[in-house]
């Protein structure tokens, strides 16, 4: 088995080192770590954050708080890990429970210090790594059930002691919502598990062994056992969701035009599925040559998620493609699509924008059905929001009323950007902030060709790869 295949190996597709992220989350340790774990850079950085919050809230006191000492005084064993799983801090409780000093911990890769047991049944490192990867991918706390994770005896290399742990992995997010640190907290429950095992009747006997647990310890041990069973069920559920996610994304990509557009070197398209299974497969894009001078471009977003949304998306995209070919007018095409949406289950409240670019007349004609407005970046860098022709989402109003459209002129060299809300929306933030962020990115990079421009926009707006976007993201960039 190669190092990358081993449970504690360094290489894993779920854990990557992002130079930008690492720069944001820079954590250093002293060249000569304090033997008593008295000082680490990470806990002291918490003091600066706390002081800033005190200034902003006005709730501070005259008492100076030494957060490094607070970290060391925590009764629970805690490690601080960087996104590449390097140990940058460990409190005294962790030193005691692990039997390892700072020189054996600080600056070390976690699974180099705590490799898995060579036993074929050993899964501790693999399970822990899966949890840490989940924290990096989602930016959310991950509480693990009871884990059997044997630890190599500090004074007996190659000898592994049977140990049981109850861990929780907590993300520390930076200003951009990226995971800059992971607080890995553990509680050792080895003694409790052994007592529980000793108090459990063996097959063929009627009574427990002589070791007797208190009522509280028995309840706790039973809960730990049940939580382990629940975690196994949850892991199976995650695997099932992952398989469904993979099928849905594959179906989505199969129904979208290819991202390579050899006939349209003036255009670039991107599709990024959501990191979460629950938010995948509602977005689409389309590019169609109407004639020698006119190009139709569209993006849309189905409200539902998963395989059902992918199926609805395919129907609506095909219908809009046929409608714009038949009418040549964005408003008429969306009016037809809105009427058709009433016959498609799951199409309610779908949003879409259809644009027609006339290269001979140097105009863009567009119509929006409840969709975020396109942006037009002029050659001088100014960005125009195309929000004049906006109507309700599909099947959400009286679709017998004709929809509106508007036409704007452009100078050759301008750039048109169509996108879905996954590009600009963030949890707990007004959508106008996302629009402003997109406009600013377009101002900065508008001179780039479509392909690198698309990448620059995604880099500026989509959350870091470790977490992935909260929603599907479709993007179309066209140099006019």
Buried (B, 14 or more C-beta within 10 A) or exposed (E): EEEEEBBBBEEBEEBEEBEEBBEBBEBEBEEEBBEEBBBBBBBBBBBEEBBEEEEEEEEEEEEEBBBBEBBBEBEEBBBBBBBBBBBBBBBBBBBEBBEBBBEBBBBBBBBEBBBBBEEEEBBBBBBBBBBBBBBBBBBEEBEBBBBBBBBBEEEEEEEBEEBBBBBBBBBBBEEEBBBBBBBBBBBBBBEBBBBBEBBBEEEEEEEEEEEEBEEEBBEBBEEBBEBBEEBEEEEEEEEEBEEBBEBBBEBBBEBBBEEEBEEBEBBBBBBBBBBBBEBBBBBBBBBBEBEEEBBBBBBBBBBBBBBBBBBBBBBBBEBBBBBBEEBBBBBBBBBBBBBBBEEBEBBBBBBBBBBBBBBEEBBBBBBBBBBBBBBBBBBEEEBBEBBBBBBBBBBBBEBEEEBBBBBBEBEEEBBBBBBBBBBBBBEEEEEEEBBEBBBEBBEEBBEBEBBEBBBBBBEBBBBBBBBBBBBBBBBBBBBB
